[in-house]
Structure formats: C-alpha cells, structure tokens
Amino acid sequence: MFVCSCFGVTEEQVRAHAEAGACTPRQIASACKAGTDCGGCVRRIQALLGRGSCPRRQLIGQGGQPLTTEVPEAA
C-alpha cells in the first residue's frame, strides 16, 4: 500500500528505512522524499514509525557509527 502517492513510496519502504535507522519523518523524507511534497502522508509515516526504539540511537549510544538509511528500490 502506498504511503506517499507523490513519490510512490510504500509502507514496506518506510518500514525498511525505519529498520535501517530512520527514526523520524524528517529522516524518512531524507531517505526517500516521502512527505516532502504535499505533506499529506506525514501523519501516516509518524504512525508507521510509532514510538518504538530507534536502532540508530541505540548504536550511537554504544559508541558505534550511525546506520545507513539506504534501501534498495522496489521492483
């Protein structure tokens, strides 16, 4: 299902970026542009991100390098 119709971003892609370390709608936008045109999908992105833990913050807190948010293009 599409989250961002403007850029054709799916729920799967948003979840994949989140698993790769994108913890906020702004970080999702940086990774795939979702939420940067009309803004109608920002609340849905927030809901998908939820209030779960952020792998990036956990890694940085342990002295590691930030995770990348690069996700392969959907087929």
Backbone as JSON Lines, residues from 0, in Angstrom:
{"i":0,"aa":"M","n":[0.84,-1.18,0.0],"ca":[0.0,0.0,0.0],"c":[0.89,1.25,0.0]}
{"i":1,"aa":"F","n":[0.49,2.23,-0.79],"ca":[1.27,3.47,-0.86],"c":[1.02,4.34,0.37]}
{"i":2,"aa":"V","n":[2.1,4.9,0.88],"ca":[2.04,5.88,1.96],"c":[2.1,7.26,1.32]}
{"i":3,"aa":"C","n":[3.01,7.43,0.4],"ca":[3.22,8.72,-0.28],"c":[2.91,8.54,-1.76]}
{"i":4,"aa":"S","n":[1.77,9.08,-2.17],"ca":[1.38,9.0,-3.58],"c":[2.24,9.9,-4.45]}
{"i":5,"aa":"C","n":[2.71,11.0,-3.89],"ca":[3.51,11.96,-4.67],"c":[4.79,11.32,-5.2]}
{"i":6,"aa":"F","n":[5.42,10.47,-4.4],"ca":[6.69,9.86,-4.8],"c":[6.61,8.34,-4.89]}
{"i":7,"aa":"G","n":[5.42,7.77,-4.76],"ca":[5.26,6.33,-4.91],"c":[5.96,5.51,-3.85]}
{"i":8,"aa":"V","n":[5.96,6.0,-2.61],"ca":[6.65,5.3,-1.51],"c":[5.63,4.42,-0.78]}
{"i":9,"aa":"T","n":[6.0,3.16,-0.6],"ca":[5.11,2.2,0.04],"c":[5.38,2.07,1.54]}
{"i":10,"aa":"E","n":[4.43,1.43,2.22],"ca":[4.62,1.13,3.66],"c":[5.87,0.29,3.85]}
{"i":11,"aa":"E","n":[6.08,-0.68,2.98],"ca":[7.27,-1.55,3.09],"c":[8.54,-0.74,3.02]}
{"i":12,"aa":"Q","n":[8.59,0.24,2.13],"ca":[9.8,1.06,2.0],"c":[10.01,1.91,3.26]}
{"i":13,"aa":"V","n":[8.93,2.48,3.79],"ca":[9.06,3.27,5.02],"c":[9.55,2.39,6.15]}
{"i":14,"aa":"R","n":[8.99,1.2,6.28],"ca":[9.43,0.28,7.34],"c":[10.89,-0.13,7.15]}
{"i":15,"aa":"A","n":[11.3,-0.35,5.9],"ca":[12.69,-0.73,5.64],"c":[13.64,0.41,6.02]}
{"i":16,"aa":"H","n":[13.27,1.64,5.7],"ca":[14.11,2.78,6.09],"c":[14.16,2.9,7.61]}
{"i":17,"aa":"A","n":[13.03,2.65,8.27],"ca":[12.99,2.71,9.73],"c":[13.9,1.64,10.34]}
{"i":18,"aa":"E","n":[13.84,0.44,9.79],"ca":[14.7,-0.64,10.28],"c":[16.18,-0.33,10.03]}
{"i":19,"aa":"A","n":[16.44,0.45,8.98],"ca":[17.82,0.82,8.66],"c":[18.3,2.0,9.49]}
{"i":20,"aa":"G","n":[17.39,2.59,10.31],"ca":[17.84,3.64,11.21],"c":[17.13,4.96,11.12]}
{"i":21,"aa":"A","n":[16.21,5.15,10.19],"ca":[15.47,6.41,10.11],"c":[14.41,6.43,11.21]}
{"i":22,"aa":"C","n":[14.54,7.36,12.15],"ca":[13.71,7.37,13.35],"c":[12.61,8.43,13.34]}
{"i":23,"aa":"T","n":[12.66,9.34,12.4],"ca":[11.69,10.44,12.37],"c":[11.18,10.62,10.95]}
{"i":24,"aa":"P","n":[10.02,11.28,10.8],"ca":[9.53,11.57,9.45],"c":[10.55,12.36,8.62]}
{"i":25,"aa":"R","n":[11.3,13.24,9.24],"ca":[12.32,14.0,8.52],"c":[13.41,13.08,7.97]}
{"i":26,"aa":"Q","n":[13.81,12.09,8.75],"ca":[14.83,11.14,8.29],"c":[14.27,10.26,7.17]}
{"i":27,"aa":"I","n":[12.99,9.89,7.28],"ca":[12.34,9.14,6.19],"c":[12.34,10.0,4.93]}
{"i":28,"aa":"A","n":[12.0,11.29,5.07],"ca":[11.98,12.21,3.93],"c":[13.36,12.3,3.29]}
{"i":29,"aa":"S","n":[14.4,12.34,4.09],"ca":[15.76,12.41,3.55],"c":[16.12,11.15,2.79]}
{"i":30,"aa":"A","n":[15.58,10.04,3.23],"ca":[15.91,8.76,2.61],"c":[15.15,8.52,1.31]}
{"i":31,"aa":"C","n":[13.87,8.98,1.23],"ca":[13.06,8.61,0.06],"c":[12.12,9.69,-0.43]}
{"i":32,"aa":"K","n":[12.19,10.9,0.12],"ca":[11.39,12.05,-0.26],"c":[9.94,12.0,0.23]}
{"i":33,"aa":"A","n":[9.5,10.91,0.83],"ca":[8.11,10.82,1.31],"c":[7.85,11.95,2.3]}
{"i":34,"aa":"G","n":[6.75,12.66,2.1],"ca":[6.38,13.74,3.0],"c":[6.91,15.1,2.61]}
{"i":35,"aa":"T","n":[7.64,15.19,1.5],"ca":[8.26,16.47,1.15],"c":[7.49,17.27,0.1]}
{"i":36,"aa":"D","n":[6.43,16.7,-0.46],"ca":[5.68,17.44,-1.48],"c":[4.41,18.01,-0.86]}
{"i":37,"aa":"C","n":[3.32,17.29,-0.85],"ca":[2.07,17.84,-0.32],"c":[1.97,17.72,1.2]}
{"i":38,"aa":"G","n":[2.73,16.78,1.8],"ca":[2.72,16.61,3.25],"c":[1.58,15.77,3.78]}
{"i":39,"aa":"G","n":[0.71,15.3,2.9],"ca":[-0.44,14.52,3.33],"c":[-0.11,13.18,3.96]}
{"i":40,"aa":"C","n":[1.09,12.68,3.76],"ca":[1.45,11.37,4.28],"c":[2.23,11.43,5.59]}
{"i":41,"aa":"V","n":[2.55,12.61,6.06],"ca":[3.41,12.74,7.24],"c":[2.8,12.05,8.46]}
{"i":42,"aa":"R","n":[1.51,12.21,8.68],"ca":[0.88,11.55,9.84],"c":[0.92,10.03,9.71]}
{"i":43,"aa":"R","n":[0.76,9.52,8.5],"ca":[0.84,8.07,8.29],"c":[2.27,7.59,8.56]}
{"i":44,"aa":"I","n":[3.25,8.35,8.13],"ca":[4.65,7.99,8.39],"c":[4.9,7.98,9.89]}
{"i":45,"aa":"Q","n":[4.38,8.99,10.6],"ca":[4.54,9.03,12.06],"c":[3.91,7.8,12.69]}
{"i":46,"aa":"A","n":[2.74,7.4,12.2],"ca":[2.07,6.22,12.74],"c":[2.88,4.96,12.47]}
{"i":47,"aa":"L","n":[3.46,4.85,11.29],"ca":[4.28,3.68,10.97],"c":[5.54,3.62,11.82]}
{"i":48,"aa":"L","n":[6.11,4.77,12.1],"ca":[7.31,4.8,12.94],"c":[6.98,4.49,14.38]}
{"i":49,"aa":"G","n":[5.77,4.88,14.81],"ca":[5.34,4.61,16.18],"c":[6.27,5.21,17.2]}
{"i":50,"aa":"R","n":[6.25,4.66,18.35],"ca":[7.1,5.15,19.44],"c":[8.11,4.09,19.85]}
{"i":51,"aa":"G","n":[8.43,3.2,18.93],"ca":[9.38,2.14,19.22],"c":[10.79,2.66,19.38]}
{"i":52,"aa":"S","n":[11.68,1.77,19.68],"ca":[13.08,2.16,19.85],"c":[13.7,2.46,18.49]}
{"i":53,"aa":"C","n":[14.73,3.23,18.51],"ca":[15.41,3.64,17.29],"c":[16.76,2.94,17.23]}
{"i":54,"aa":"P","n":[16.98,2.08,16.23],"ca":[18.27,1.38,16.14],"c":[19.45,2.34,16.05]}
{"i":55,"aa":"R","n":[19.27,3.46,15.37],"ca":[20.35,4.43,15.2],"c":[20.76,5.01,16.55]}
{"i":56,"aa":"R","n":[19.78,5.42,17.37],"ca":[20.11,5.99,18.68],"c":[20.79,4.96,19.57]}
{"i":57,"aa":"Q","n":[20.32,3.71,19.5],"ca":[20.94,2.67,20.31],"c":[22.38,2.45,19.9]}
{"i":58,"aa":"L","n":[22.65,2.43,18.6],"ca":[24.0,2.2,18.1],"c":[24.92,3.35,18.48]}
{"i":59,"aa":"I","n":[24.45,4.58,18.29],"ca":[25.27,5.75,18.63],"c":[25.55,5.78,20.13]}
{"i":60,"aa":"G","n":[24.53,5.42,20.94],"ca":[24.7,5.39,22.38],"c":[25.75,4.39,22.83]}
{"i":61,"aa":"Q","n":[26.0,3.37,21.99],"ca":[27.0,2.36,22.31],"c":[28.36,2.7,21.69]}
{"i":62,"aa":"G","n":[28.47,3.91,21.12],"ca":[29.74,4.34,20.53],"c":[29.95,3.88,19.11]}
{"i":63,"aa":"G","n":[28.92,3.33,18.47],"ca":[29.05,2.87,17.09],"c":[28.74,3.94,16.08]}
{"i":64,"aa":"Q","n":[28.9,3.59,14.83],"ca":[28.61,4.51,13.74],"c":[27.11,4.46,13.42]}
{"i":65,"aa":"P","n":[26.53,5.57,12.97],"ca":[25.12,5.58,12.58],"c":[24.87,4.6,11.45]}
{"i":66,"aa":"L","n":[23.68,4.06,11.42],"ca":[23.29,3.15,10.36],"c":[22.91,3.93,9.12]}
{"i":67,"aa":"T","n":[23.04,3.33,7.96],"ca":[22.61,3.97,6.73],"c":[21.11,3.78,6.56]}
{"i":68,"aa":"T","n":[20.48,4.69,5.86],"ca":[19.05,4.55,5.6],"c":[18.81,4.22,4.14]}
{"i":69,"aa":"E","n":[19.82,3.76,3.45],"ca":[19.66,3.39,2.05],"c":[18.93,2.07,1.96]}
{"i":70,"aa":"V","n":[17.9,2.07,1.13],"ca":[17.09,0.87,0.91],"c":[16.99,0.66,-0.59]}
{"i":71,"aa":"P","n":[17.1,-0.57,-1.05],"ca":[17.02,-0.83,-2.49],"c":[15.66,-0.39,-3.05]}
{"i":72,"aa":"E","n":[15.66,-0.01,-4.31],"ca":[14.44,0.39,-4.99],"c":[13.46,-0.79,-5.02]}
{"i":73,"aa":"A","n":[12.15,-0.48,-4.92],"ca":[11.13,-1.52,-5.02],"c":[11.03,-1.98,-6.48]}
{"i":74,"aa":"A","n":[10.77,-3.25,-6.66],"ca":[10.67,-3.79,-8.02],"c":[9.31,-3.53,-8.61]}
